[in-house]
């Protein structure tokens, strides 16, 4: 498999079809957040940092105000999650049409994203349940080790870290490939997960390589974004320092210049990273564009 070609093609598609950035802005990460740290037992014993923080904030500005903001943030989170569950399949559909000869239109891919909303929601619920199970295990471990020395807990965390990372790699790979299968072949959750598992089982090393490439690319993109924002921020800071209301001007300039630039970089970076896995999926099921589909569901028309 030519990983260099996948990377270059992902960049080319992401840069040429800038309308995909609309979906990329909300498409989010590829994974499902599979990780838990059994050493974080302070969260589950008498030292409830979150509860104390809420009580401290409530004593200053009122618990009603705190809980009102919590509700507002929860609602915003749900709205963003719903948008994510539309934009991610829309982005996959767009790249599918661009790569495999279909007619890409922003409106048609958005419509496809709406069509896949409930299936992606169901897949997300499954991933959340698995993550909750991992979190529950960490709670049990935390409660079972109330008096263990902190040094021992650190050692345990280091020992469990590779296991946690491996589990995250396996589940992320399967779910990510399942997402592509569901959109490209227009299949249900069960068929998508089955195809994702089969592709992962047959191509374990390839999945590991693309996973590491994704992590490396994510780090590189993050570093590049920080560098660009830093370069942009330098004249803004200098300009703000020569005025009497330095911090006010800095905030205004940051909102006018920095925030839109940050959104553009997030949109492009997410599109680029998501396309890596979509193109990787195509290489698995159609090496060179010629191989038959995986034995789970018939391929659907491109148009």
N, C-alpha and C positions, 0 to 999 in steps of 0.2 A: 504494500500500500504506500502511495506517494503522499506522505504527510505534508511535505513542503508545498505540493500542489493544492492540497486542501486548504492550507493556510492562505496561500496567495489568492486562490479563487474566492475564499470567504471575504478577504479584503476587497477584491475587485467588485464582487456583487454588492457588498455593503457600501462601497464608495460610489458606485455607479447608480444604484437605485436608492437614492436618498429618501424616497418616500417610505422605505422600510423603517427608517428611523422613528417614524410615528409609532410603529408597533414596538420597536426596540426600546423606546423610552420606558415602556411599562412591562416589557417581557420578563424582566428580572433575571434571576440566576437559574442555572440549569438544574440544580440539585433540589433536594427535599429536606435539607437540614438534619441529616441523620448524625447526631453526635450527642454524647452525654459524658459527664465527668463525675465519676463516683467520689472524687475527692472533695466536691463542693458540699460537704455535709452541713456547713453552717446555715444553709438555706432551710434545712429540715430539722434543726434542733432548736434550742432556746434563743439563738441569735438571729432573729428574723429581721434582716437588714431592710427588706422591702417594707414590712409592716411598720418598722420604726421610722422610715423615711416618710411614709404617708402620714403617720401620726404627727411627726414633727412639722410637716408642711401644713397639716390641718390645724395645728395649734396656732399657726401664724396667720394664715389666710382663710381658715374655715374648711371643715371637711366637705361641706356641700360644694364649695368651689372646686376642691380637688377632685371629687368624684364626678362632677359635671365635666371637667376636662378629660377625665379618664373615659367617660362615655363618648365624648366628642372624638377623642383619639381612636377609640375602638371603632366608631362608625367610619371614620376616614380610612382606617386600616381595612375594613371590610370592603369599602368602595374600591380602594386600590387593588385589593385581592381580586375582586370581580373583573376589574379592567385588565389585570394581569392574565386572568384565565381566558380572556377574549383575545388579547394581543399576542400571546404566545402561539396559539394555533394559527392565528392570522399570519404571523411572521413565518412560521413553518410552511404554510400554504403558499405564501408569496415566493419563497425560495424554491419550493417544489415546482411551481409553474415557470419560474425563470430558468431553473437548471434543466428541466426535463421537457421543455418545448411548449409549455402552455402559454396562455395570454395572461400576463400579470396586470391586474388593476387593483388599486388600493381599495376600492369599494367592494370588489368581489372577494378579496382576501379578508376584509373586515367582516363581510357576511359569513364567510366560512368560519371565522373565529367565533361568531355568535352561534353558529350551528354546533360547534364543538364545546361550547361553554359547559354544558351539564356533564359531558364525559370527562372533561378536564377537572371539573369540580369533584367528581367522584374519585378520580385518580389522586387529587390533592387530599381528599379525606382519608384515603388509604395511607398515603404517606404521613399524614398527621397522626393517624392512629399508631403507625409504626414508631414515629418519633416519640409519641406519648408513652408507648411501651418502654422505650429506652430510657425516657425520663423517669418512669415509674421504677425501673430497675435501679437507677441512680438514687432514688429516694430510699429504697429498701436497703441498699448498701450503706447510704449515709446514716440511716437510723440504726443499722446493725453495728456500726463502728463509732459509738459516741465517745469513747475514751482512748482511741488509738492516737499515738503520737503523730504530730504533723509531719515529721520526717518520713514516717512509714507511709503516710497518705501520699506524699509527693512521689515516693518510689513506686507506689501502686499506680499512680496516675501515669507515670512514665512507661510502666509496663503495659498498661491498658491502652495507651495512646495508639500504638500501631494497630491493635485489634480494632479500635474505634475507627481509625482511618480506613482500614480495609473494609469494614462493614459499610462505611459511608461510600467508598468507591464502588462496591458491588451494587448497592441499592440505587445510588445515583445513576450508574450506567444503565441499569435495567429500566428505571423509570424514564430516563431521558430518551432511550431508544423506543420505549413504549409510546411516548408522546409523538414521536415522528411516525411510528407505524399507524397510530390512530388517525392522524391527519392524512398521510399519504395514501393509505389504503381504505380510509373511511370505515374503520372497524370499531368494535366496542372495547370497553376497558379490559375485559378478560382476554380477548384476542390480542390486544395491544401488549399487555403484560407478558403473555405467552411468547409473542414474537420477540419482545425485548429480552426475555430470559434466554431464548434460544440463540439469538444473535450474540448475547454476552457469553453464553457457554461455548459457542463455537469459535469465538474470536476474543478470548480472554486477554491475550497479550496486546492485541490491537486496541482493545478498550482501555487497557492500562496506559498505553502510550498516549492515546488521545486525551485521556483524563489528565495526565501529567502535562501535556501540551496546553490544555485548557487552563490549568492552574498557573503554569508559567506565563501564558498570554495574559491572564487576569492580573498577575503581579506587574507585568510589563506595562499594561494599559493603565493600571493605577499609578505607577511611577510616572508615566508620561503625562497623565492628567494633573498630578501634583506639580510637575515641572512647569506645565503650561500655565496653570493657575498662579504659580509663584511668579512667573515672568510677567503675567498680566497684573498681578497685585503690586509689583514693585513701583511702577509709576503712580498707581493709585495711592499707595502709602506715602510716597514722597509729596504728592499733591496735597494730601490731607494734612501732612505735618506742617506745611507752610501757611495754614489757615488757623484762625482762632478756634473754630468748631471742628477740630480734626476728626474726631470719632464719628460725628454726625455725617460729615462729608464722605468718610470712608464707608459707612454703612450704606449711604445712598448710592455711591458708585459701585459698591459690591452688589447691590440689588439690581442695578441697571445693567451692569456689564458682566460681573462675575457669575451671577445666578443663571442668566440665559446661556452663557458659555458652558457652565457646568452641565446644564440640561442637554445641550448639544453633544457634549463629550460622552455623557451617560448613554444617550440614544445610540450614538455610533458604536461605542464600545460594546454595548449589550447586543446590538445587531451583529457585530463581528463575531462575538463569542458564541452566540446562539447558532449562527450559520456554520461554525466549525462542526458542531454535532450533527446538524442537518446534512451537511455534505458528507460527513463521516458515515452517517446512516446509509446514504445513497451508495457509497463505495462498498458497504457491507452487503447490501441486497442486490446491487447491480455493479459488480466490479467491471470497470471500463464501460459501463452503461449497457451491458449485454446479458447479465445473469438473470435467471428467473427469480421470482420473489420467494420469500421464505414461506414454508408450507403451513401458513396459518389462515390466510384469507386471500381471495383473488384481488389483484390490483384494480383500482378504480380508474376511470378515464381521467385524463389530465385536464381537459377543458371543462 
